[in-house]
Amino acid sequence: MAAELTAHELITQHRPTLDQALEAIRTRAYWSPHPEHPKAYGENGSLDAAAGKAAFDALLGTRLDLGQPGTDGWVDGEVSPYGIELGVSYPHADIDVLLPAMRAGQRAWRDAGPEARAMVCLEILKRISDRTHEFAHAVMHTSGQAFMMAFQAGGPHAQDRGLEAVAYAYVEQVRTPDTAEWTKPQGKRDPLALTKQFTAVPRGIGLVIGCNTFPTWNGYPGLFASLATGNAVLVKPHPRAVLPLALTVQVARQVLTEAGFDANLVALAAERPGEGIAKTLAVRPEIRIIDYTGSTAFGDWLEANARQAQVHTEKAGVNTVIVESTGDYKGMLSNLAFSLSLYSGQMCTTPQNLLVPRDGIRTDQGPKSYDEVITDLAKAVDGLLGDDARANALLGAIVNPDVKARLEAAAGLGEVALASREISNPDFPAAVVRTPVIVKLDGAKPDDEAAYMSECFGPVSFAVAVDSATDAVELLRRTVREKGAMTVGAYTTDEEVEQAIEEACLEESAQLSLNLTGGVYVNQTAAFSDFHGSGGNPAANSALTDGAFVANRFRVVEVRREA
């Protein structure tokens, strides 16, 4: 098929966006080319709300044929956490046919160079952005996120992370020049002269193992980092969240074809029930890069067994907030209540352990005892979620039965300060919606330690009583070192305590948010500015997104010739 997108057209359209992204990652200032508000869509080829919903509805019950080689059957069975059977069928691949086909196009993709690859990636992201409303429904009905969160986190925020990965990939690849003239003086003899050529060479095929809760947000960084550095990418979605990534693959294949490249540079690996194809793929010699978000157990298995691949993992952690003192008690409670409630706590960044001195804290409203702090926080959560319509918009739906089981079991671990309650969703009666539970635990009791030193993924938080701020910092340090943390929060008006917390986070490589009382929350990060994870503690071995995340996806190979 003849190319429909010329290199000149792509550069003219997308080079300014890439340049802005490069400036954003340099300055770390706020920037995004992807609008967060649903009403911003509907012009210049993008789908508005009605068209996006119609496009999603048209997908239900259909076969999504991607035109991949080696298709030996079809896979379906996705059921929305809101109770809708999606009924979409996806190609099941014969890996022995698909993987060689994916490798066939890598030479031309490698030879295209960093700029051409970046432009193609930006065109893919542009077309996904145009369909943000459609993707939002796909994310909502596979992850259980409420619509607005699915729209923002699954749409523009995910697209930002993908673009951020492309920008970092470009920087690392152009760090070395394409060619160099090398001359070494030899005194009275003629100098030695060489012409040197440097090529960024991809490692091989990248495997993206998707997650259930944030299929695009967690999937796009690895996908676009590998693609932009010259690698083919095989996307293996979570069985309960196939649709958003299948649509992504579909768009990528269309753009690659139109730009004159092999569509099989991006492919989908949907799996049959119980097939466990991720383990099979992870140890294939063709797979040289793996990006994974999910449980610690499988992340550890990948790191131990996928020896032929560069493995990037984001696993479980125990996120902690120290509450020592505050100059805005009401703002602190409001901020924490929102952080605990958003998407029913089903975020890898949601706080779990709240460390509060048993003798209480200092506030702008006077001293508050441990019991008062926890009671007031429970009231703040109740107030935030008191209206069912607002609660549904914040909580979304419980993503799977395991989360519901952990939530119900948590009440038996200690004194319940805030009981979880069931909320009905009038639009989706089959949705399982629950408010958070807060359980009091004692940091001095060995029996309680088993609970707060393990991740309890979902709307579960532990209010852990500690003897002092010093003890809180030491428990924070031990938690991050042993269990990992994607986020740490702290509230203090004491300079020495703040310094101790900051030093602990620096030494244990944990991302810290201090004294958040407004509209920024500990469980949210902004692309181009915030790093998601650090790669320096057990919760994740990589950060989204930095130079280290992309630099090992390619190698620079040199060819020398006498001048």
Secondary structure in CASP SS format (residue, H / E / C, confidence):
PFRMAT SS
TARGET T0000
AUTHOR 0000-0000-0000
METHOD secondary structure of the structure
MODEL  1
M C 1.00
A C 1.00
A C 1.00
E C 1.00
L C 1.00
T C 1.00
A H 1.00
H H 1.00
E H 1.00
L H 1.00
I H 1.00
T H 1.00
Q H 1.00
H H 1.00
R H 1.00
P H 1.00
T H 1.00
L H 1.00
D H 1.00
Q H 1.00
A H 1.00
L H 1.00
E H 1.00
A H 1.00
I H 1.00
R H 1.00
T H 1.00
R C 1.00
A C 1.00
Y C 1.00
W C 1.00
S C 1.00
P C 1.00
H C 1.00
P C 1.00
E C 1.00
H C 1.00
P H 1.00
K H 1.00
A H 1.00
Y C 1.00
G C 1.00
E C 1.00
N C 1.00
G C 1.00
S C 1.00
L C 1.00
D C 1.00
A H 1.00
A H 1.00
A H 1.00
G H 1.00
K H 1.00
A H 1.00
A H 1.00
F H 1.00
D H 1.00
A H 1.00
L H 1.00
L C 1.00
G C 1.00
T C 1.00
R E 1.00
L C 1.00
D C 1.00
L C 1.00
G C 1.00
Q C 1.00
P C 1.00
G C 1.00
T E 1.00
D E 1.00
G E 1.00
W E 1.00
V E 1.00
D C 1.00
G C 1.00
E C 1.00
V E 1.00
S C 1.00
P C 1.00
Y C 1.00
G C 1.00
I C 1.00
E E 1.00
L C 1.00
G C 1.00
V C 1.00
S E 1.00
Y E 1.00
P E 1.00
H E 1.00
A E 1.00
D C 1.00
I H 1.00
D H 1.00
V H 1.00
L H 1.00
L H 1.00
P H 1.00
A H 1.00
M H 1.00
R H 1.00
A H 1.00
G C 1.00
Q H 1.00
R H 1.00
A H 1.00
W H 1.00
R H 1.00
D H 1.00
A H 1.00
G C 1.00
P H 1.00
E H 1.00
A H 1.00
R H 1.00
A H 1.00
M H 1.00
V H 1.00
C H 1.00
L H 1.00
E H 1.00
I H 1.00
L H 1.00
K H 1.00
R H 1.00
I H 1.00
S H 1.00
D H 1.00
R C 1.00
T H 1.00
H H 1.00
E H 1.00
F H 1.00
A H 1.00
H H 1.00
A H 1.00
V H 1.00
M H 1.00
H H 1.00
T H 1.00
S H 1.00
G C 1.00
Q C 1.00
A C 1.00
F H 1.00
M H 1.00
M H 1.00
A H 1.00
F H 1.00
Q H 1.00
A H 1.00
G H 1.00
G C 1.00
P H 1.00
H H 1.00
A H 1.00
Q H 1.00
D H 1.00
R H 1.00
G H 1.00
L H 1.00
E H 1.00
A H 1.00
V H 1.00
A H 1.00
Y H 1.00
A H 1.00
Y H 1.00
V H 1.00
E H 1.00
Q H 1.00
V H 1.00
R C 1.00
T C 1.00
P C 1.00
D C 1.00
T E 1.00
A E 1.00
E E 1.00
W E 1.00
T E 1.00
K E 1.00
P E 1.00
Q E 1.00
G C 1.00
K C 1.00
R E 1.00
D E 1.00
P E 1.00
L E 1.00
A E 1.00
L E 1.00
T E 1.00
K E 1.00
Q E 1.00
F E 1.00
T E 1.00
A E 1.00
V E 1.00
P E 1.00
R C 1.00
G C 1.00
I E 1.00
G E 1.00
L E 1.00
V E 1.00
I E 1.00
G C 1.00
C C 1.00
N C 1.00
T C 1.00
F C 1.00
P H 1.00
T H 1.00
W H 1.00
N H 1.00
G H 1.00
Y H 1.00
P H 1.00
G H 1.00
L H 1.00
F H 1.00
A H 1.00
S H 1.00
L H 1.00
A H 1.00
T C 1.00
G C 1.00
N C 1.00
A E 1.00
V E 1.00
L E 1.00
V E 1.00
K E 1.00
P C 1.00
H C 1.00
P C 1.00
R C 1.00
A C 1.00
V C 1.00
L H 1.00
P H 1.00
L H 1.00
A H 1.00
L H 1.00
T H 1.00
V H 1.00
Q H 1.00
V H 1.00
A H 1.00
R H 1.00
Q H 1.00
V H 1.00
L H 1.00
T H 1.00
E H 1.00
A C 1.00
G C 1.00
F C 1.00
D C 1.00
A H 1.00
N H 1.00
L H 1.00
V E 1.00
A E 1.00
L E 1.00
A C 1.00
A C 1.00
E C 1.00
R C 1.00
P C 1.00
G C 1.00
E C 1.00
G C 1.00
I H 1.00
A H 1.00
K H 1.00
T H 1.00
L H 1.00
A H 1.00
V C 1.00
R C 1.00
P C 1.00
E C 1.00
I E 1.00
R E 1.00
I E 1.00
I E 1.00
D E 1.00
Y E 1.00
T E 1.00
G C 1.00
S C 1.00
T H 1.00
A H 1.00
F H 1.00
G H 1.00
D H 1.00
W H 1.00
L H 1.00
E H 1.00
A H 1.00
N H 1.00
A C 1.00
R C 1.00
Q C 1.00
A C 1.00
Q E 1.00
V E 1.00
H E 1.00
T E 1.00
E E 1.00
K C 1.00
A C 1.00
G C 1.00
V C 1.00
N C 1.00
T E 1.00
V E 1.00
I E 1.00
V E 1.00
E C 1.00
S E 1.00
T C 1.00
G C 1.00
D C 1.00
Y H 1.00
K H 1.00
G H 1.00
M H 1.00
L H 1.00
S H 1.00
N H 1.00
L H 1.00
A H 1.00
F H 1.00
S H 1.00
L H 1.00
S H 1.00
L H 1.00
Y H 1.00
S H 1.00
G H 1.00
Q C 1.00
M C 1.00
C C 1.00
T C 1.00
T C 1.00
P C 1.00
Q C 1.00
N E 1.00
L E 1.00
L E 1.00
V E 1.00
P E 1.00
R C 1.00
D C 1.00
G C 1.00
I E 1.00
R E 1.00
T C 1.00
D C 1.00
Q C 1.00
G C 1.00
P C 1.00
K E 1.00
S C 1.00
Y H 1.00
D H 1.00
E H 1.00
V H 1.00
I H 1.00
T H 1.00
D H 1.00
L H 1.00
A H 1.00
K H 1.00
A H 1.00
V H 1.00
D H 1.00
G H 1.00
L H 1.00
L C 1.00
G C 1.00
D C 1.00
D H 1.00
A H 1.00
R H 1.00
A H 1.00
N H 1.00
A H 1.00
L H 1.00
L H 1.00
G C 1.00
A C 1.00
I C 1.00
V C 1.00
N C 1.00
P H 1.00
D H 1.00
V H 1.00
K H 1.00
A H 1.00
R H 1.00
L H 1.00
E H 1.00
A H 1.00
A H 1.00
A C 1.00
G C 1.00
L C 1.00
G C 1.00
E E 1.00
V E 1.00
A E 1.00
L E 1.00
A C 1.00
S C 1.00
R C 1.00
E E 1.00
I E 1.00
S C 1.00
N C 1.00
P C 1.00
D C 1.00
F C 1.00
P C 1.00
A C 1.00
A C 1.00
V C 1.00
V E 1.00
R E 1.00
T C 1.00
P C 1.00
V E 1.00
I E 1.00
V E 1.00
K E 1.00
L E 1.00
D E 1.00
G C 1.00
A C 1.00
K C 1.00
P H 1.00
D H 1.00
D H 1.00
E H 1.00
A H 1.00
A H 1.00
Y H 1.00
M C 1.00
S C 1.00
E C 1.00
C C 1.00
F C 1.00
G C 1.00
P C 1.00
V E 1.00
S E 1.00
F E 1.00
A E 1.00
V E 1.00
A E 1.00
V E 1.00
D C 1.00
S C 1.00
A H 1.00
T H 1.00
D H 1.00
A H 1.00
V H 1.00
E H 1.00
L H 1.00
L H 1.00
R H 1.00
R H 1.00
T H 1.00
V H 1.00
R H 1.00
E H 1.00
K H 1.00
G C 1.00
A C 1.00
M C 1.00
T C 1.00
V E 1.00
G E 1.00
A E 1.00
Y E 1.00
T C 1.00
T C 1.00
D C 1.00
E H 1.00
E H 1.00
V H 1.00
E H 1.00
Q H 1.00
A H 1.00
I H 1.00
E H 1.00
E H 1.00
A H 1.00
C H 1.00
L H 1.00
E H 1.00
E H 1.00
S C 1.00
A C 1.00
Q C 1.00
L E 1.00
S E 1.00
L E 1.00
N C 1.00
L C 1.00
T C 1.00
G C 1.00
G C 1.00
V C 1.00
Y C 1.00
V C 1.00
N C 1.00
Q C 1.00
T C 1.00
A C 1.00
A C 1.00
F C 1.00
S C 1.00
D C 1.00
F C 1.00
H E 1.00
G C 1.00
S C 1.00
G C 1.00
G C 1.00
N E 1.00
P C 1.00
A C 1.00
A E 1.00
N C 1.00
S C 1.00
A C 1.00
L E 1.00
T C 1.00
D C 1.00
G H 1.00
A H 1.00
F H 1.00
V H 1.00
A H 1.00
N C 1.00
R C 1.00
F E 1.00
R E 1.00
V E 1.00
V E 1.00
E E 1.00
V E 1.00
R E 1.00
R E 1.00
E E 1.00
A C 1.00
END
